[in-house]
Amino acid sequence: MTSVDERRELQQFAEQAGWRRNDLGRVDLYLRGDTRVRILWRGTEAISGATLMQDDIMMTYTRELPTVSSWLKR
């Protein structure tokens, strides 16, 4: 599976879970209520990092795509 497919899969999963997505080029911003997940993609290969924000406060940071997926499952 290519990373483009991973990005698309993550987008579809998040939208089904009720997240609203904003595509900002290399950055995907997922919004639901007062929670934001910001994912920075490195080219088309992998993520550079992602942050989980709650009420405009950064809660955690990761460089692992499975962790990001778990955030979007909440």
FIBA-158673 format. One record per atom (N, C-alpha, C): chain; residue in three letters; z, x, y; residue number from 1. Coordinates in pm, 1 decimal. Each point is the difference from the previous one (the first is absolute). Layout:
<recs>
{rec 'A','Ala',{Z,X,Y},NUM} ...
</recs>
This chain:
<recs>
{rec 'A','Met',{0.0,84.1,-117.9},1} {rec 'A','Met',{0.0,-84.1,117.9},1} {rec 'A','Met',{0.0,88.6,124.2},1} {rec 'A','Thr',{-85.4,-28.6,95.6},2} {rec 'A','Thr',{-4.4,77.2,123.4},2} {rec 'A','Thr',{103.8,-51.7,97.3},2} {rec 'A','Ser',{31.9,80.9,100.7},3} {rec 'A','Ser',{99.9,-40.9,97.7},3} {rec 'A','Ser',{-47.6,-117.7,83.8},3} {rec 'A','Val',{-133.0,-10.6,18.6},4} {rec 'A','Val',{-51.7,-116.4,72.2},4} {rec 'A','Val',{36.4,-125.9,-76.6},4} {rec 'A','Asp',{-12.2,4.9,-131.8},5} {rec 'A','Asp',{39.9,-113.1,-82.1},5} {rec 'A','Asp',{150.3,-23.2,9.0},5} {rec 'A','Glu',{79.3,107.3,5.1},6} {rec 'A','Glu',{144.6,-13.3,13.3},6} {rec 'A','Glu',{34.9,-67.1,131.7},6} {rec 'A','Arg',{-66.6,39.9,106.2},7} {rec 'A','Arg',{26.3,-60.3,130.4},7} {rec 'A','Arg',{-36.0,-147.3,-1.0},7} {rec 'A','Arg',{-114.2,-31.6,-56.9},8} {rec 'A','Arg',{-44.2,-139.5,-8.2},8} {rec 'A','Arg',{93.2,-82.7,-89.0},8} {rec 'A','Glu',{41.6,58.4,-113.2},9} {rec 'A','Glu',{93.5,-68.9,-89.7},9} {rec 'A','Glu',{131.8,-28.4,69.8},9} {rec 'A','Leu',{51.2,98.9,73.5},10} {rec 'A','Leu',{124.4,-17.9,73.1},10} {rec 'A','Leu',{-14.8,-109.6,104.5},10} {rec 'A','Gln',{-113.4,-2.1,67.5},11} {rec 'A','Gln',{-26.0,-102.9,100.8},11} {rec 'A','Gln',{0.8,-138.6,-63.3},11} {rec 'A','Gln',{-69.2,-17.1,-111.3},12} {rec 'A','Gln',{-6.5,-130.2,-65.8},12} {rec 'A','Gln',{136.9,-43.6,-49.5},12} {rec 'A','Phe',{73.6,92.2,-59.3},13} {rec 'A','Phe',{133.8,-31.6,-48.5},13} {rec 'A','Phe',{90.7,-44.3,114.5},13} {rec 'A','Ala',{-3.3,75.4,110.3},14} {rec 'A','Ala',{86.0,-31.0,113.9},14} {rec 'A','Ala',{-34.7,-135.1,61.9},14} {rec 'A','Glu',{-127.3,-30.0,12.5},15} {rec 'A','Glu',{-40.4,-127.9,57.5},15} {rec 'A','Glu',{43.3,-116.0,-88.2},15} {rec 'A','Gln',{-5.8,17.3,-131.6},16} {rec 'A','Gln',{46.9,-104.2,-91.6},16} {rec 'A','Gln',{150.9,-18.7,10.6},16} {rec 'A','Ala',{71.5,106.2,35.2},17} {rec 'A','Ala',{145.2,-6.5,13.1},17} {rec 'A','Ala',{43.3,-49.8,138.2},17} {rec 'A','Gly',{-96.7,-33.1,85.5},18} {rec 'A','Gly',{32.0,-57.1,130.0},18} {rec 'A','Gly',{5.6,97.9,115.1},18} {rec 'A','Trp',{-46.3,121.4,-19.7},19} {rec 'A','Trp',{-2.9,98.9,107.1},19} {rec 'A','Trp',{-127.5,-16.7,82.2},19} {rec 'A','Arg',{10.2,20.0,128.7},20} {rec 'A','Arg',{-115.9,0.1,88.9},20} {rec 'A','Arg',{-36.6,146.0,25.3},20} {rec 'A','Arg',{-127.3,33.1,-10.5},21} {rec 'A','Arg',{-44.6,139.5,10.6},21} {rec 'A','Arg',{-81.5,21.9,126.1},21} {rec 'A','Asn',{28.4,110.5,67.0},22} {rec 'A','Asn',{-80.9,48.0,111.2},22} {rec 'A','Asn',{-57.2,134.6,-41.5},22} {rec 'A','Asp',{-131.4,11.8,4.0},23} {rec 'A','Asp',{-68.0,125.3,-33.6},23} {rec 'A','Asp',{-21.8,76.6,129.5},23} {rec 'A','Leu',{63.9,115.8,10.4},24} {rec 'A','Leu',{-10.4,81.7,119.5},24} {rec 'A','Leu',{-68.1,132.8,-31.6},24} {rec 'A','Gly',{-105.9,-6.5,-79.0},25} {rec 'A','Gly',{-72.3,121.3,-39.5},25} {rec 'A','Gly',{67.5,67.3,-117.2},25} {rec 'A','Arg',{64.8,112.8,27.3},26} {rec 'A','Arg',{71.3,71.7,-106.1},26} {rec 'A','Arg',{135.3,-62.5,-31.7},26} {rec 'A','Val',{41.1,-97.7,77.9},27} {rec 'A','Val',{132.0,-60.4,-15.9},27} {rec 'A','Val',{-14.5,-147.0,-36.7},27} {rec 'A','Asp',{76.4,-41.4,-101.4},28} {rec 'A','Asp',{13.7,-141.7,-31.7},28} {rec 'A','Asp',{140.2,-41.2,40.6},28} {rec 'A','Leu',{8.7,-109.2,74.1},29} {rec 'A','Leu',{128.2,-52.2,43.4},29} {rec 'A','Leu',{16.4,-137.4,-61.6},29} {rec 'A','Tyr',{103.5,-16.3,-81.3},30} {rec 'A','Tyr',{29.6,-127.1,-65.5},30} {rec 'A','Tyr',{120.5,-61.9,67.9},30} {rec 'A','Leu',{-11.6,-128.1,34.6},31} {rec 'A','Leu',{104.9,-70.5,72.8},31} {rec 'A','Leu',{39.5,-126.0,-75.2},31} {rec 'A','Arg',{130.5,-23.4,-7.4},32} {rec 'A','Arg',{51.2,-126.0,-52.8},32} {rec 'A','Arg',{138.5,-19.0,59.2},32} {rec 'A','Gly',{12.0,-103.8,81.7},33} {rec 'A','Gly',{127.0,-22.2,69.3},33} {rec 'A','Gly',{33.4,117.4,89.5},33} {rec 'A','Asp',{122.5,51.0,-11.9},34} {rec 'A','Asp',{41.4,114.0,81.6},34} {rec 'A','Asp',{-11.2,132.2,-75.9},34} {rec 'A','Thr',{-78.0,-1.2,-107.9},35} {rec 'A','Thr',{-19.5,119.3,-82.4},35} {rec 'A','Thr',{-142.7,52.6,16.5},35} {rec 'A','Arg',{-10.4,133.1,14.9},36} {rec 'A','Arg',{-130.8,64.2,11.4},36} {rec 'A','Arg',{-8.9,114.4,-98.7},36} {rec 'A','Val',{-115.7,14.4,-61.4},37} {rec 'A','Val',{-29.5,115.3,-84.2},37} {rec 'A','Val',{-123.8,65.3,59.1},37} {rec 'A','Arg',{13.3,125.7,38.2},38} {rec 'A','Arg',{-110.5,75.0,61.8},38} {rec 'A','Arg',{-40.2,110.0,-96.3},38} {rec 'A','Ile',{-128.9,0.8,-37.6},39} {rec 'A','Ile',{-50.7,97.0,-96.6},39} {rec 'A','Ile',{-108.2,84.0,66.6},39} {rec 'A','Leu',{17.4,130.3,-3.3},40} {rec 'A','Leu',{-98.0,93.4,54.8},40} {rec 'A','Leu',{-78.2,59.2,-116.0},40} {rec 'A','Trp',{-130.1,-26.9,-0.9},41} {rec 'A','Trp',{-87.2,47.5,-108.6},41} {rec 'A','Trp',{-58.4,134.3,37.6},41} {rec 'A','Arg',{-5.1,91.2,-96.0},42} {rec 'A','Arg',{-58.3,133.1,19.3},42} {rec 'A','Arg',{-142.7,-5.3,-52.6},42} {rec 'A','Gly',{-94.0,-6.7,91.0},43} {rec 'A','Gly',{-139.8,-12.5,-39.9},43} {rec 'A','Gly',{-18.3,-121.4,-88.1},43} {rec 'A','Thr',{-70.8,17.7,-109.2},44} {rec 'A','Thr',{-15.6,-109.4,-95.3},44} {rec 'A','Thr',{67.6,34.0,-132.2},44} {rec 'A','Glu',{87.1,103.3,2.7},45} {rec 'A','Glu',{56.1,50.6,-123.8},45} {rec 'A','Glu',{138.9,-52.1,-32.6},45} {rec 'A','Ala',{88.1,-4.6,96.9},46} {rec 'A','Ala',{139.9,-34.5,-27.6},46} {rec 'A','Ala',{70.4,-35.1,130.8},46} {rec 'A','Ile',{125.2,-42.6,-12.9},47} {rec 'A','Ile',{76.0,-26.5,120.9},47} {rec 'A','Ile',{66.7,129.1,46.9},47} {rec 'A','Ser',{12.7,12.7,130.3},48} {rec 'A','Ser',{75.2,111.8,56.7},48} {rec 'A','Ser',{147.4,-35.7,6.9},48} {rec 'A','Gly',{26.6,-128.1,19.5},49} {rec 'A','Gly',{137.9,-45.3,7.6},49} {rec 'A','Gly',{4.6,-146.2,39.1},49} {rec 'A','Ala',{118.3,-57.0,-12.6},50} {rec 'A','Ala',{18.8,-140.5,34.7},50} {rec 'A','Ala',{143.4,-21.2,45.9},50} {rec 'A','Thr',{17.7,-94.9,90.8},51} {rec 'A','Thr',{132.9,-33.8,47.9},51} {rec 'A','Thr',{26.7,-147.6,-20.2},51} {rec 'A','Leu',{126.1,-30.4,-25.8},52} {rec 'A','Leu',{47.4,-136.8,-10.6},52} {rec 'A','Leu',{88.9,-24.1,120.4},52} {rec 'A','Met',{-34.7,-99.5,80.4},53} {rec 'A','Met',{73.5,-31.2,122.3},53} {rec 'A','Met',{60.1,-140.4,-10.9},53} {rec 'A','Gln',{123.8,-12.5,44.0},54} {rec 'A','Gln',{68.1,-128.9,2.6},54} {rec 'A','Gln',{56.7,-16.8,140.1},54} {rec 'A','Asp',{-38.5,-105.9,68.6},55} {rec 'A','Asp',{46.1,-24.0,137.6},55} {rec 'A','Asp',{-24.0,120.3,89.5},55} {rec 'A','Asp',{-116.7,61.4,-11.2},56} {rec 'A','Asp',{-40.0,116.9,79.2},56} {rec 'A','Asp',{85.0,124.5,-24.9},56} {rec 'A','Ile',{70.6,4.1,-111.2},57} {rec 'A','Ile',{78.2,116.8,-38.7},57} {rec 'A','Ile',{-60.1,56.2,-128.0},57} {rec 'A','Met',{-30.6,130.1,0.9},58} {rec 'A','Met',{-56.8,60.3,-120.5},58} {rec 'A','Met',{109.1,8.0,-106.9},58} {rec 'A','Met',{-27.8,-63.7,-113.4},59} {rec 'A','Met',{96.4,-2.9,-109.1},59} {rec 'A','Met',{-21.5,116.1,-96.4},59} {rec 'A','Thr',{-125.9,28.1,-32.5},60} {rec 'A','Thr',{-29.0,107.0,-94.8},60} {rec 'A','Thr',{-144.4,46.1,13.9},60} {rec 'A','Tyr',{-27.1,115.8,-58.5},61} {rec 'A','Tyr',{-131.7,63.6,4.6},61} {rec 'A','Tyr',{-33.9,48.7,-140.2},61} {rec 'A','Thr',{-126.5,-4.7,-36.0},62} {rec 'A','Thr',{-42.3,51.7,-130.2},62} {rec 'A','Thr',{-141.5,54.8,8.2},62} {rec 'A','Arg',{-33.5,81.4,-99.5},63} {rec 'A','Arg',{-137.1,48.9,-18.0},63} {rec 'A','Arg',{-56.2,-46.3,-133.2},63} {rec 'A','Glu',{69.8,-93.7,-64.3},64} {rec 'A','Glu',{-39.0,-46.0,-132.8},64} {rec 'A','Glu',{-51.5,-143.8,5.5},64} {rec 'A','Leu',{-121.3,-19.3,-47.2},65} {rec 'A','Leu',{-61.7,-131.8,1.5},65} {rec 'A','Leu',{76.9,-103.0,-84.2},65} {rec 'A','Pro',{55.0,35.9,-116.5},66} {rec 'A','Pro',{78.1,-99.1,-75.7},66} {rec 'A','Pro',{122.0,-52.9,77.3},66} {rec 'A','Thr',{59.7,85.5,82.5},67} {rec 'A','Thr',{112.4,-44.9,81.6},67} {rec 'A','Thr',{-46.5,-101.9,103.7},67} {rec 'A','Val',{-114.5,25.2,59.8},68} {rec 'A','Val',{-56.4,-94.1,97.8},68} {rec 'A','Val',{-27.5,-133.6,-67.0},68} {rec 'A','Ser',{-55.8,4.3,-119.2},69} {rec 'A','Ser',{-26.9,-123.5,-74.3},69} {rec 'A','Ser',{129.2,-78.1,-22.7},69} {rec 'A','Ser',{106.6,69.4,-31.3},70} {rec 'A','Ser',{127.0,-68.5,-23.6},70} {rec 'A','Ser',{53.2,-65.2,128.2},70} {rec 'A','Trp',{-25.0,63.8,114.8},71} {rec 'A','Trp',{40.9,-62.1,126.7},71} {rec 'A','Trp',{-73.5,-130.5,22.2},71} {rec 'A','Leu',{-128.5,-1.8,-33.4},72} {rec 'A','Leu',{-81.5,-119.2,23.9},72} {rec 'A','Leu',{29.0,-110.6,-101.9},72} {rec 'A','Lys',{70.4,31.8,-107.2},73} {rec 'A','Lys',{38.3,-101.3,-98.1},73} {rec 'A','Lys',{120.6,-80.6,45.3},73} {rec 'A','Arg',{74.3,53.0,94.6},74} {rec 'A','Arg',{122.8,-65.9,48.0},74} {rec 'A','Arg',{-29.8,-129.3,69.5},74} 
</recs>
